Amino acid sequence: MQAEGRTETRTIYLVMPSYAEQHKHQIAVILEKEKKNLCRSKTFEKVFSSINFKIAFANSKNIKQMIVRTKI
């Protein structure tokens, strides 16, 4: 909420296992659809309007190591 006055665009990465990469397009469509649904609320619109969601793929089976290694 503190960032609502800022106009700069930020990016948040969704870390996914590499075997999900074949579904990259479908996941991106779902993320965009859910962002639109989320932004129907004025409160969430203020927070998420300047945020882009992207997907990062990693090969590790350990979710903790995937997140630590893919800090962007």
C-alpha positions in Angstrom: 0.0 0.0 0.0 2.9 2.4 0.6 3.9 2.0 -3.0 0.6 3.3 -4.4 2.0 6.7 -5.1 4.9 5.3 -7.1 4.4 5.0 -10.9 7.4 2.6 -11.6 6.7 -0.8 -12.8 7.8 -3.8 -10.7 8.1 -7.5 -11.6 7.2 -10.4 -9.4 8.4 -13.9 -10.5 6.5 -17.1 -10.0 9.0 -19.9 -9.5 8.0 -23.1 -11.2 9.7 -26.4 -11.8 11.2 -26.8 -15.2 8.8 -29.6 -16.2 6.0 -27.0 -16.2 7.8 -24.9 -18.9 5.8 -26.7 -21.7 2.7 -25.0 -20.2 4.3 -21.6 -20.1 1.7 -19.9 -22.3 -1.3 -21.3 -20.4 0.2 -20.3 -17.1 0.8 -16.7 -18.3 -2.8 -16.5 -19.5 -4.0 -17.7 -16.0 -1.8 -15.2 -14.3 -3.1 -12.3 -16.4 -6.7 -13.4 -15.9 -6.3 -13.7 -12.1 -4.6 -10.3 -12.0 -7.6 -8.7 -13.7 -9.9 -10.4 -11.2 -7.8 -9.3 -8.3 -7.7 -5.7 -9.6 -11.5 -5.4 -9.5 -11.1 -4.3 -5.9 -9.9 -0.7 -5.6 -7.5 -1.6 -2.8 -5.8 -4.4 -4.8 -5.8 -2.2 -7.9 -3.7 0.4 -6.1 -1.2 -2.3 -5.0 -1.0 -4.5 -8.2 -1.7 -2.1 -11.1 2.1 -1.4 -11.6 3.2 -5.0 -11.0 4.0 -7.4 -13.8 4.0 -11.1 -13.1 6.5 -13.4 -14.9 7.5 -17.0 -14.7 10.9 -18.4 -13.7 11.7 -22.0 -14.3 14.2 -24.0 -12.2 15.5 -27.6 -12.4 15.7 -28.3 -8.7 13.2 -30.7 -7.1 13.7 -29.0 -3.8 11.4 -26.0 -3.6 13.5 -24.2 -1.0 16.6 -24.5 -3.2 14.6 -23.4 -6.2 13.6 -20.2 -4.5 17.0 -19.4 -3.0 18.7 -20.0 -6.3 16.3 -17.9 -8.4 16.1 -14.7 -6.3 15.9 -12.1 -8.9 
